[in-house]
Amino acid sequence: MSSKYYLPVGSAATGPFDLEVTPESAGWTESSLRVLTLPLDGSAEFDTGAEEILVVPLSGSVTVSCATEKFVLAGRQSVFDGPTDFAYVGIDSAYRVTASNGGRFALCGARARQKFPSRYVPAADVSVELRGAGSCSRQVHNFATADRFEADSIIACEVITPGGNWSSYPSHKHDENSAVESRLEEIYYFEIAQAHSRTTDFSGTGFGYHRVYGTPARPIEVLEEVRTGDVVLVPHGYHGPSIAAPGHHMYYLNVMAGPGDERSWKICDDPAHAWVRTSWEHQTVDPRLPLHRSTFPKGA
């Protein structure tokens, strides 16, 4: 039952993309994600069409050219090196990405109605939040959340979960529009770190787990072992926890959008687990956080 919502690495590769999730392929209407690998001096040209796009370096630097604008993104060595700078490209825009030294780049998308200006955001302006406590401690890069970045529809953030910890917990949902909840389609894109290193593990030895479950009225059932490059789609239902195996830090990129008029990220916890949040009041944040380049051993 979960295969429709779990996309193992390589299973959704199309054309130039290592990964391509579109509204059509996901069976929904709003959110998309593409991952593009460019070789040395590589470049590619695209058109946003009806989508607004965030260009987010996963590894490497990239130049984004759009009309008369040119944004030089310094990027990062890996997703475990802290937040990155990024570029936004509005709807109905042709754009080009160029990487002189190659790299991997996420193109996060959402269907949009209003055209916002293309622009650049430096890494220093990305809000870094340490959320939870104890074994539920995680690091959140709120680079394009509704309260931090102006856009028509897209909401995006990154989460780093230290090895052995749980995130996206307590389990929560956002699948209907109400005073306390937003209807949002969500994509989880995962990368796992090599043991004792900030380098992404492409060998497939590092792993974690992710859970999605529904309600009696709207059932869904996903429990998957996730590795670097894997994706889980969340069309509805409670999702979480995301669990990082001991010894391997977990990264995931969340891309969300919904059909409602309000761009907001309102969630409802599973009532059976909501009490977990109160337990954090008596615990400290995992001392390994924040995770960034200087927190790893020399030579890692």
N, C-alpha and C positions, 0 to 999 in steps of 0.2 A: 504493500500500500504506500510505502514511503518513496518508491523510486521516482515517482512523478515530481517530488519536491526535493530530492537529493540528486545533485549533479556532480559525480566524481570528476576529478581533474581530467581534462581532455575530452570528456563526453559532450561538452557544449562548445567545442571549437568549431568555428566557421570562418571561411575566407581568411582575412589577415589576423583574426583574433584567436588568442588562446582560449578565450571564453566569450560567449555572447549570449546574454539573456535579454530578450526583448519582451514587451508586453504580450506580443503574439505567442512567443515560445513558452512564456510562463503561464499563459492562460488567464491573464488579467489585463488591466487597461492603462497603468500609469508608469511603473518603475522599470528601469533597465540598467544593465551593467555590462561593460565590455572591458576585457584586459588585453592590452596590445604589447607585444614584445618587438622592439626595434633593434636591428643590428648596428654596428658602427656606421656612422653617417646615414643612418636610416631615417626615413620620413614617410608620412602617410597623410592623405587628404580626405576629409570627411565633410558632410553637411549635417547640421543639427536637425534640420527639418522642423518637426513639431515638438522636439525635445530641447530642454535646456541641459547643458553638459558641464560637469566638473572634471577637469583634467587633474588627476592626483598621481604624482610619482610614487610607485611602490619601490623601485630601485633605479637610481640613475637620475640624470638631469635631462631637461627637455625644453625646447622653445616652442611656444604656441603662438601662431600667427593667425590673425583674424582681421579682415579688412585692413585698416591702417594701423591696427594695434599689434604689438609684439611683446609677449611676456616670456621672460627668461626664468625658468623654474630651476633653482639650485637642486631641489630634490633631496635624496638621502641614499645612503648605501643600502639600507634595508628598512622594512617597516618597523623593526625593533630599535631604530635609532631616534625615536621621538617623532613629533609632528613634522610635516612637510609644508612648504608653500604650495599653492595650487592656483589654477586659473578657472574662471567661469566663462562659458560661451553661451550667449542667449539663443533663442529660437531663430530659425530661418537664417542661419549664418554658416558660410563656408569657413573652414579652419584647417590649418596644417600643423602637424606635430613633427618636430625634427630633433633627433638625439645624436649628437656627434660621437658620443662614447657608448651609444646603445643604452638599453634599459627596458624596464617593464612599467607600464602606466595603466591606471584604471580610468576609464571613461564612464563616470556615473551619470545616469540620465533620468529624466522624468518628463512626461508630457506636460506641456505648459501652454497657457493662453496668452499671457502678457510677456512682452519682450523686455528684458532687463539688459542694461549695458554689460558688455564683456569687461572683465576686470581681473586683477591679480591681487592675491592676498599672501603676505609673507608669513613664514612659519612662526615668527615672533608674535604674530597677532592671533594665533590659534590658541583657544582656551584649553588648558590641560586640567582635567578634574580627576581627583582621586576619590573614587566612589566605593561605598561599602566599607567593611573592616574585616579583620581576621582573615579567614579562608575565603571570604567573599570580597576581598579587596581587588580592585582593578583600576586601570588607568584609562581615561576616556579623552580623546581628542575631539572636541566639539567644533570641528572646523566649518561645518555648514548646517548646523542645527537652526531651528526656526528663530531662536532668540539671539543668535550670533551672526547670522548671515542673511542678507536680503535676497530673496529669489521668489519665483512664482509658486513653485510646488515642491521642489526637491528638498529633502532633508537627509543629511549624511553625517556620519561620525565614524571614528575608529576606536576600537577597544583593545587594550593589551591586558591579558590575564596571565599572571605569573604561574609557573608550573605548580600544579597541585591545587590551584584555586578554582572557584566557581564564579561565573559571571552570568549576565542576563538572568539574575536571580534576586528576589523571588520571581517565579514564572509570572508572566504578565501578557496581556493582549491589548490590541488596538485595532479592532475590526468592525467597529460601528461608530457612527457619529452621534455623540450625546454631549451633555454638559461635562462629563468626566472622561470621555474617551474619543479618540480620533480614528477614523477608518483609514488605515495605511497598509499598503502592500510593502513587504520588507524582503530585502536580499541580504543574506549573510555570505560574505566571501572570506575564506579562512587561509591563513598561513601559520605554520608552526616553526618555531626556532629549533635549530640544532641544540643538543645538550650543551649547556655551559657556554653558549655563544649567542651573539646577536644576529648571526647569519641565518637566513631562511633555509629550512631543511627541505631540499628537493628530492632527497633519497626516499622519502615516504616512511622513514622510521619513526619520526615524531608524530604524535597524534593527540586527538582530544575527542570529545563527544558533544553532541548537540541534540536537544529534545524539543519537539513540538507536539502538542496534543490539543484536542478540541473540546467542545461541549456536546451534550447529547443532541442538541439541535443542529450543530455544525461539526461533525466529527472530522478529525484529521489525526494521523498517527505517524510520527517520525522519531526514530531514535537511531542516530548514525554515528559511526566512527569517522571523524573528519581529519583530513591531512591537507598539506599545502596545495592550494589550487581548487579545493572542493567548494561547493556552493550548496546552501540550503535555502529554499524559497519558503516564505511564510505568507500565504495568502490570507489566513485567518487563524484564530486559535491562540492558546497560551503557548509561549515559547520561552525556553530556558529550562534547565540551566545549560550554559556552555561550560564544559569542564576541560581544563588543561591537564594533561597527564603530568605527574611529577617529573621534573627534569626538563620539561619542554614548555617554554612560554607560548601562549596562543595569541594570535592577532586575528581580529576580524573587522572587516569593513562593512558597515551597515548603510544601505541605500533604501530610502523610503519615499513614497509619495501616495497621495490619495485623491479621490475625485471631489472631495468637499471644497467649499469656497474658502474655508479657513485653513491656512498653513500652520498647523500646530501638531505637537507630539504629546498627546495625552494618553496615559495608559491606565489599565486596571489590573492590579495584582490578583492572582489566584487567591481567593479568600482562605484557602487551606494553608497557604504559605506566607501570607502578608505579614504575619507576626515576626518574621525573620528580620525585618528592617529595624524593629525595636531592639533586637539583640546587639546591633552594631554600636549602640550607645555605650556599652560596657566593654568594647574591644578597641584595640588600636589598629591603625592601617598597617598592612603588611610592610615591614621595613625595607623590602626590596624595591618598593615604589618610591619615586617614579623610575620607570625603566627607560633609560636612554644610553647613549654611547658611553658616558663616563661611569655607568654603574656595572659594566661588564669587566671581567678580569682582563688585565693587560695581555695583548696578543690574541684575544678571542676574536 
